[in-house]
Amino acid sequence: MQPVTGLHIASRLDPARFDIRLYHEDWHGPFNPAEAAGVDIVFLTGLQPDFDRMRQLSFAFRQAGALVVAGGMICSLFPEFASRFFDVICVGGVDAVADIARDFLTGQIRAIYRSDYLAPRDVKLDHGLLTRAGIRSPVLFIESSRGCGFRCSFCTIPAEGGGHVAYAVDAVRAAIDDAIATSPRLSLRRLYPQIVFHDNNFSDDRAHLDAMLCMLAAHKRVRGWSAMITQNVLADHALIARMAASKCRQLFVGLESLDPEALRRYNKKQNLGRRGVTGDVAHAERLGISIGYGYLFDPRFQTAGEMEREIRTIAQAPALPMPIYLSLIAPLVGTAGFWEDVAHGRLAPNLLLRDLEGETIAYRPLADSPEALAATIDRLFRRPWEVTGRLPVLTKTLGRVFKAQTWNPMQWWIIAGANLHSFMWARAYPSRRHTYMAGEDVLDPQYLERPADLTDEDRARYFDPIAVTDGEGRVMPWLLPHCPASVFATGEEAA
């Protein structure tokens, strides 16, 4: 994930009162616990599979005497559970950071802080924090809104309350100007500014979107931008033409699957229109907008052979780009899909929180044998060229570059990078997996980076992986207080 959250946290701290340091493990590598000494207060955040790592870091910083503040999905959805591992819990948006900092300085700190996700406070972001932290991406990271109004069953946004709120366009423009001005003088970000909007749904508010397009078209420094939109917006050809005219260079579309039944299971109503998505993609790319998307496989309903046939069909369709990433559907804790799986006993035994990263088979029963699914998943994630072949993907990539009808090498790079990303990603992450099944004993080295004299109590609290289900597939006790009434109504054994 990109470091937007750290930027928003740090920008809410007063640099006159705090010496601020950003650390992002995807950019800097695993944090060395020996460097925790001398820190007074630390803010930790991450996705659901990162929660174990947050606990490990909490131990290191608490041992060094720091106050540990934690936020993110698990903290927002299960604050009482999260408070077992951290001193302070943030529920909701990032806006509570200023309150925490104030109370820390006055000695009035509380255990849980809540802020309204849909009522963001005005704050001037300091994008220079990224440069000073050595986070030197070739693009600018900007956020122009929060949330999404749709209610996909696998998404955590509806679970956290849902809804969408847009920032003032003038504030977004100021953030863009600051991001450019604080970039290194000879960097690509400064000389050829391209923006990646990290909104959950850039197109949720049509009036705000119209105002954003006007601002981006008129901005003399911005050379191109990309954002995430829903598939129904891609079908609005007039709007896509306006986006192209405002210097849009890439759109990430929430396509997820070409199977209508899968889309219905995921409650992706916005994808079930009558227009074929292939024609919409072709229209956007004729206008110079590269289209990217992720693709989900569901081992509950798809056999290994069906998964391979789907990706080969995509590879052989000239007008449809390759997915930027491939993923298994994951029962993210607290989502509507998760509770439905709990109610019907569909979660795999010994499922761990760290297993919810999109590569682990988290369900039972399965549409195929575990061995067949594991072999196909390994090929799709680690060696996709064995399934699709190299020539069809190379031909597709060159064809898309040619159809873009541009001599701009940056646009060539965007198109080729999106189309080949799943291939390059496969080479970047060599497999350590064996069965791809939930509870598989493949732990990161950080689980074992602990003092020799660690007590059993601290080992269990900070270093043992958090379990979602037990050996029988029943949800663990920490989840039971949060089970919806519908789960108990089914007679699910965990209840």
C-alpha positions, 0 to 999 in steps of 0.5 A, a space after each residue: 500500500 502507498 504511504 498516504 495514511 502516514 502522510 495524513 497522520 503526520 500532517 496532524 502533528 505540530 512540528 514545533 512540538 514533535 520531531 516527526 519520522 515516517 516509516 513505511 515497511 513496504 518502502 523501508 523494509 522491516 523496522 529494526 526494534 532496536 531503533 524504538 529507543 528514544 521514541 515518545 509516541 508512535 502511531 501504527 496502522 495497517 490492513 487486516 493481514 498487517 495486524 500481527 505486525 502491528 502487535 510485534 511493533 507495539 511490543 518493541 515500542 512499549 518495551 522502549 517506553 513509548 506510548 503506542 497508538 493504533 488505527 486501521 480496520 481491526 481497530 475501528 471494527 473491534 476497538 475493545 479487542 485491539 486495546 489488548 495490544 496497544 495503549 490508545 485506539 483510533 476508531 474511524 478516520 484519522 482526524 483523532 490524531 490531533 486530539 491524541 497529540 494534545 492529550 498526550 502533551 497535557 497528560 490526559 490521554 484516553 484509551 479510545 478515541 473516535 472520529 467521524 469518518 464522514 466529517 473530515 477536519 481541515 488540515 494542510 498536508 505537508 508532502 515534504 514529509 514523504 521526501 524527508 522520509 526517503 519515500 520517492 515515488 515517481 508519482 504524486 499521491 493525493 486524496 480528494 475524497 473518502 469512502 464509497 457509497 456502494 456496499 460490496 459484500 467483501 469490502 470493509 468500508 460498508 462494515 465501518 459505516 459506509 458513505 462517501 465524503 468529498 474534500 473541497 476542490 480548493 483544498 485538493 488543488 492546494 495539496 497538489 501544489 504542495 506535493 509538487 513544490 516539496 518534491 526534489 528539484 530534479 525529480 520526475 514528480 517535480 518536472 513531470 507531475 503525475 497524480 495518483 488519486 488514492 480515493 476509494 471511489 473517485 467517481 462517487 459524487 458526480 458534482 464533485 467529480 465535475 468540479 475536479 475535472 475542471 480544476 485538473 484540466 486548468 492546472 498548468 503543472 499537472 501532466 496526467 492523473 489516474 484514479 479508481 472508479 466504478 465500472 458503471 462510470 466506465 459505461 458513461 462514454 461522454 464522461 470518460 471523454 471529459 476525463 480524457 480531456 482533463 488529462 486522465 491517463 489511467 483509470 483503475 476500474 472495480 471490475 473484479 470478475 466477468 462472471 455475473 453470478 460472482 458479481 451478484 454474490 459480491 453485491 456489485 450491483 454497479 457492475 451488472 449493467 447491460 453494456 459489455 465492459 470490453 467495448 467500454 474499455 476500448 472506448 476509453 483506451 482510444 481516448 488515451 486512457 489506460 484501463 487497469 483492474 484487479 481480478 478475483 478468483 473464488 475457490 468456493 465456486 471455481 475449479 482449478 480448470 475454470 480459473 485457468 480458462 478465465 485468465 486465458 480468455 482474458 489473455 486472448 481478448 485483444 481489447 481487454 487488458 490483463 489484470 493489474 493483480 490477481 487475488 483470491 476472494 478473502 473473508 475480511 473480518 467484519 464484512 457482510 461477506 464474512 458474517 454470511 460465511 460464518 453463518 453458513 459454516 464456510 470458513 476454513 479451520 485454523 484460519 488466521 488474520 494474516 491469511 486474509 491477504 488474497 493468496 490463501 484459500 480461506 474457505 470450505 467446502 471447495 469446488 475442487 481438491 485442495 491440491 488442484 487449487 493450490 497448484 493452479 494458484 501457485 501458477 497464477 500468482 508465481 508463474 502466470 506465463 505458464 497459464 497464459 503464454 508469453 506471446 499473447 500477453 506481449 502481443 496484447 501489450 504492443 497492440 494497446 500501445 499502438 492503439 493509444 496513438 501517442 508518441 508520449 513515452 510516459 503513456 507507453 510506460 503506463 500502458 505496458 506497466 499495467 498490462 505486465 504488472 501481474 507478471 512483474 509482481 510474480 517475479 518480485 515475490 518468490 513463493 514460500 507457499 506449499 498448500 495455500 491453505 488457511 493456517 499453513 505454517 509459513 510465518 515471516 521472520 518477524 514472528 521470531 524476532 523476540 527476546 530470549 527471556 520473553 514470557 509466555 504471556 507476552 509471546 501469546 499477546 504480541 507474537 502468536 498469530 491472531 486466529 479467526 477460526 479454531 480447528 473446527 472452523 468456528 469463529 474465535 471468542 474475540 469475534 462472538 460479541 460482534 456477531 450479527 443477530 442473523 448469524 445466531 439465527 442460523 444456528 451457527 455452531 460458533 454461537 
